[in-house]
């Protein structure tokens, strides 16, 4: 049985009732043993456990191999981490929370959370009573990798600033059936320009969920509501490696540090003015890392993000440059105006430094 077949399995009405009965019995037993204030939290835990046991027993007897493929609750990262825009071993470091909010026929579960001191990664499971509409290609039913999601606010408890999100306009993940999407959202903490504490609260308010085929298409679909979460975050800075470089050039450029996490390479640099400069990073096997994002803190300090390093990498070459353009021709328009075209004739390099990362 492949993964698609697993996600398409239908739970029969009798099985669903059996699961409900198991949950109710577990809650009754727990209620007699614990204090009233703690019943709600225990209900959730016992209910989930009972449902899982019922599901495994019912299907494991029919197909023992199926039981080995059951996903552990709260591991959305495990299901998507290899096939998203920024792949990585997120599930190895993530914490499962499974906070649920329902509104307007949409149930959203904030599943996993992960913070390495540089970025914050959050996964969601989105379930809709109404089927989602999205592009299909041929006989492939689940080809979309993004669910649009709008957030009215996204903050952390140690700053009044809104978090800077990744450029993607929604959740990066996959549809597992026409009613369910699982995906990840990424936030950049360093643009807050504050020391990241060892723990904090993350608050987010989602105001719409939808699918988008293309502009003004009848298949476009949006659900509006209020899905608000406030969850604790523990920061694991031990998985990040900070390499102080402090290399300066005579022309005013500097490479201050390189931070390497299991998911990113972060370059901290400065430039002598506010002009735009490009950066590229090449490893010791001449592989260029994929650029993901960049921005400025204050003055001329820049932060540039690249995808995770290959595991066999021992050094990095960082190049700050700008395209060198030469005027090619000037064209006069009928209205009397003129346009000048330019030709790219190479790069003007301002900093070129190789750093050992061992």
C-alpha positions, -999 to +999 in steps of 0.1 A: +000+000+000+015+034-010+011+066+009-018+079-014-037+047-007-033+051+030-046+087+030-076+076+009-088+049+033-124+055+043-134+050+080-167+032+082-196+044+103-193+013+126-156+019+131-162+056+139-188+046+166-164+021+180-137+048+183-162+072+200-172+045+225-136+039+233-130+076+239-161+079+261-150+050+283-116+064+287-129+098+297-153+082+322-124+063+339-102+094+339-129+116+353-131+096+385-094+097+391-084+133+384-092+168+397-120+187+378-096+214+365-075+188+347-102+168+331-103+187+299-066+183+292-067+146+301-098+141+279-079+152+248-049+130+255-070+099+264-093+105+234-064+106+210-049+075+225-081+055+224-088+065+188-053+054+178-057+021+196-091+014+180-078+024+146-047+001+148-067-029+161-094-026+136-071-023+105-041-042+118-060-074+119-070-071+083-036-058+071-007-061+096+016-042+073-008-012+075-002-008+112+035-001+106+027+028+083+004+047+107+016+082+112+023+093+147+000+122+157+016+156+154+043+147+129+033+168+099+069+176+094+077+139+088+051+138+060+062+169+041+098+177+050+115+161+020+092+176-006+087+213+004+105+244-009+131+242+019+136+205+026+153+194+058+151+170+088+126+191+107+109+162+124+141+153+142+140+185+162+103+195+163+079+195+192+043+183+188+016+206+201-017+197+183-037+227+193-071+228+174-094+257+165-125+253+144-145+280+126-168+283+095-165+246+086-126+247+088-107+229+115-070+240+118-046+220+139-013+237+148+006+205+148+044+209+152+067+238+161+105+242+158+129+271+166+167+270+162+172+306+173+173+319+137+139+309+123+106+296+136+089+268+117+052+259+123+031+232+107-006+230+103-033+205+093-063+221+077-095+202+074-125+215+055-161+201+055-164+214+019-140+199-006-111+221-015-108+231-052-074+231-067-056+224-100-055+189-112-032+176-139-042+145-158-051+116-135-030+130-106-055+141-079-031+157-054-006+179-073-010+212-055+017+221-030+003+253-015-027+264+004-033+301+006-034+314+042-037+350+055-026+360+089-039+392+106-011+390+131+019+368+140+040+378+170+063+365+197+060+374+233+094+391+235+088+417+208+060+441+197+070+438+160+052+415+136+073+386+124+088+386+089+073+356+070+088+336+042+080+349+007+056+321+000+020+333+001+006+304+022+014+270+036+040+249+019+030+213+019+005+190+002-032+179-001-036+144+013-072+143+001-098+169-011-107+178+024-073+179+041-040+199+036-009+197+057+019+223+054+045+245+070+050+283+076+084+298+082+092+330+101+125+349+103+133+359+139+165+379+133+146+407+116+132+415+151+167+427+159+165+414+195+182+387+214+162+355+211+154+340+245+154+303+254+116+302+254+087+324+244+051+323+233+041+324+196+007+340+187-009+339+154-044+349+141-054+333+108-083+351+090-087+332+057-079+299+040-082+293+003-071+278-029-061+299-059-059+286-094-053+319-112-067+354-112-105+357-114-110+319-119-143+304-107-123+276-090-107+302-066-120+295-032-117+313+002-130+306+037-130+334+062-130+330+099-109+334+131-084+308+139-062+321+168-034+303+185-011+310+214+015+283+220+048+279+239+081+277+220+114+262+233+144+273+214+171+248+206+202+269+199+224+238+202+216+227+167+230+260+153+267+266+146+279+302+147+312+309+129+328+343+136+345+355+104+352+392+109+367+396+075+368+432+061+378+445+027+395+478+019+364+489-001+341+489+030+325+454+027+327+429+056+317+393+063+308+392+100+296+357+107+281+325+092+254+306+111+247+270+100+216+252+111+202+219+098+178+239+076+197+271+065+229+289+060+227+325+073+252+351+062+257+383+083+275+410+063+277+448+059+280+470+028+293+505+026+261+521+012+225+514+005+229+502-030+218+467-039+244+439-040+240+402-048+255+374-028+263+338-037+276+309-017+295+280-032+307+249-013+340+230-016+325+208-044+316+238-065+279+235-057+260+268-054+236+270-025+200+281-033+192+316-022+160+318-001+157+353+013+175+385+024+170+418+042+185+446+062+185+452+099+197+487+105+223+509+088+241+487+063+238+453+081+225+426+058+211+391+065+211+366+037+196+331+038+205+301+018+192+265+018+208+238+040+243+226+034+251+193+017+263+169+045+297+165+030+306+202+029+338+213+046+341+249+035+321+278+019+331+305-005+311+337-001+310+362-029+294+397-028+290+411-063+270+432-086+262+426-123+283+447-146+262+464-173+273+482-204+251+505-225+241+487-257+219+510-276+194+538-273+161+535-290+139+566-298+102+561-295+075+577-317+065+600-289+100+615-287+111+596-256+140+572-256+150+540-240+185+527-233+192+490-232+221+474-214+241+442-218+253+421-189+291+417-193+300+399-161+302+405-124+319+433-104+332+415-073+335+434-040+342+405-015+354+369-021+362+348+009+365+311+016+357+300+052+363+266+068+332+253+086+347+222+102 
